[in-house]
Amino acid sequence: MKIIDLRSDTVTKPTAAMRAAMAEAEVGDDVYGEDPTVNRLQSMIAEMTGMEAALFASSGTQSNLLGVMSHCERGDEYIVGQHAHTYRFEGGGAAVLGSIQPQPLEFQEDGTLDLEEVVASIKPNDFHFARTRLLCLENTQEGKVIPLDYLERAEALARGRGLAIHLDGARAFNAAVKLGVPVREITMHFDTVSICLSKGLGAPVGSVLCGSKAVIEKARRWRKVLGGGMRQAGILAAAGIYALTHHVKRLAQDHENAKLLAEGLAQIEELGIDPSKVQTNMIFFSMDPSRFKALQTYLKGRGILISGREKVRLVTHLDVSRDGVGTTIEEFKNHFAKA
Ligand SMILES: *Cc1c(COP(=O)(O)O)cnc(C)c1O
């Protein structure tokens, strides 16, 4: 049975062509800066994002942490979304390892932070308070594309207030493809950007932090401290280069598949799915936990994997075909016809 795994876009497996590129990669010791493939990946992504430099990291959690730790010191603070990955889903790394305090704010409906609230949360320069140093945004945020004019305003706010600005751009390429712009139109508004190669882009491992030479040199030091200095990492970087070359434009297919899936599932009233809300590769719905369990078990028996906690999230990616979408809609309908 071919498994249709809608739990996340992290589940993609390297294609045969990607594996061939990995097998042929020229390698060296990257802690010495001598891995030509890692260096090539870093130059390539720096060029794409319009930054001076980039650093290959083992995960998005690590590259976000490197970003935060390169802008903030012990006793500093970063402003971040309440449900942002960099606050909620990274084990509290900035606080645990950097002694950096988060100031979480609720995301608005469109995935942005209210800029007036951001301003109001900046602490006065007074020793009672942590020093507010950094604003962190996320794009896409739960599949939502942050508008370019908002990014411009957020950047102006940060510059005006002397804050650094970091983007968790785990899925920045999904946002760029959706907007039909080069990714640098998004990344140009930030000091640092973390991009995941191992989500929809389909590489097995790896993320990159992009920024100025000075910030990336700081990040390189922290990466070593965190145990993230890898040696012949070119084998992994080769997958990243392959992904950036061959898997960016095709993200549009994942977006189209998510839309089709949402349209099909919208016919099941109980799910309350509004296809017009689907912008990229994610669909969300909520369901009573016990009914969800029954649905999940039914689908699993038919080779369809879904997951969720308070909210259920379906994600399309490289390994979900249009046929897979059709099968999924059919099996959802079968289940609800019986339930
Ligand atoms: C997946 C993800 C990350 C990084 O996750 P890793 O699993 O550590 O690579 C960061 N931010 C967002 C929004 C993500 O979805």
The ligand as a MOL file (V3000), in Angstrom:
LIG
                    3D

  0  0  0     0  0            999 V3000
M  V30 BEGIN CTAB
M  V30 COUNTS 15 15 0 0 0
M  V30 BEGIN ATOM
M  V30 1 C 9.7050 22.9190 11.1610 0
M  V30 2 C 9.8010 24.3160 11.5590 0
M  V30 3 C 10.9780 24.8410 12.1010 0
M  V30 4 C 12.2280 24.0370 12.3460 0
M  V30 5 O 12.0430 22.7420 12.6880 0
M  V30 6 P 13.1600 21.6070 12.7080 0
M  V30 7 O 12.3250 20.4070 12.8340 0
M  V30 8 O 14.0020 21.8920 13.8780 0
M  V30 9 O 13.9340 21.6750 11.4310 0
M  V30 10 C 10.9910 26.1750 12.4140 0
M  V30 11 N 9.9170 26.9480 12.2150 0
M  V30 12 C 8.7760 26.4890 11.6790 0
M  V30 13 C 7.6400 27.4290 11.4500 0
M  V30 14 C 8.6830 25.1570 11.3400 0
M  V30 15 O 7.5420 24.6930 10.8240 0
M  V30 END ATOM
M  V30 BEGIN BOND
M  V30 1 1 1 2
M  V30 2 1 2 3
M  V30 3 2 2 14
M  V30 4 1 3 4
M  V30 5 2 3 10
M  V30 6 1 4 5
M  V30 7 1 5 6
M  V30 8 2 6 7
M  V30 9 1 6 8
M  V30 10 1 6 9
M  V30 11 1 10 11
M  V30 12 2 11 12
M  V30 13 1 12 13
M  V30 14 1 12 14
M  V30 15 1 14 15
M  V30 END BOND
M  V30 END CTAB
M  END
